[in-house]
């Protein structure tokens, strides 16, 4: 299932902001980590409906990568 592109962009921004806060890093660093992650690839390709998971859960997954 593919999500609406605008909603995905909003999801990405929330994930990046939360990651930056959790790791106490800049938004740019968090953005770099996110866009180079396997999680981003899964969400952007619509695999396993990862976009339906909560932001908190996705940030935890991202931090475990």
C-alpha positions in Angstrom: 0.0 0.0 0.0 1.3 3.4 -0.9 0.8 6.4 1.3 0.0 9.9 0.1 3.3 11.6 -0.8 2.4 14.7 1.3 1.6 12.6 4.3 4.8 10.7 3.9 6.8 14.0 3.9 5.1 15.1 7.1 5.9 11.7 8.7 9.5 12.0 7.6 9.8 15.5 9.2 8.3 14.2 12.5 10.7 11.3 12.6 13.7 13.5 11.8 12.7 16.0 14.5 12.2 13.3 17.1 15.5 11.6 16.2 17.3 14.9 16.6 15.8 15.5 20.0 16.4 11.9 21.2 20.1 11.8 20.1 20.7 15.5 20.9 22.0 16.2 17.4 21.2 18.8 14.7 18.3 18.4 12.4 20.8 18.2 9.5 22.6 15.3 11.1 19.3 13.6 11.9 18.1 14.1 8.3 21.3 12.5 7.0 20.9 9.5 9.2 17.3 9.1 8.2 17.8 9.4 4.5 20.7 6.9 4.6 18.8 4.4 6.7 17.2 1.1 5.8 14.0 2.4 7.5 13.7 5.2 5.0 14.1 2.8 2.2 11.3 0.5 3.6 8.9 3.4 4.1 9.5 5.1 0.8 9.1 1.8 -1.1 5.8 1.0 0.8 7.2 -2.2 2.2 5.2 -3.8 5.1 3.2 -0.6 5.7 5.9 0.9 7.9 4.4 4.3 7.4 1.5 3.1 9.5 3.7 2.6 12.6 3.9 5.4 15.2 6.7 8.0 15.0 8.0 6.8 18.4 8.3 3.2 17.2 10.0 4.2 13.9 12.6 6.4 15.8 13.3 3.5 18.1 13.9 1.2 15.1 16.0 3.9 13.5 18.2 4.2 16.6 18.7 0.4 16.6 20.1 0.4 13.0 
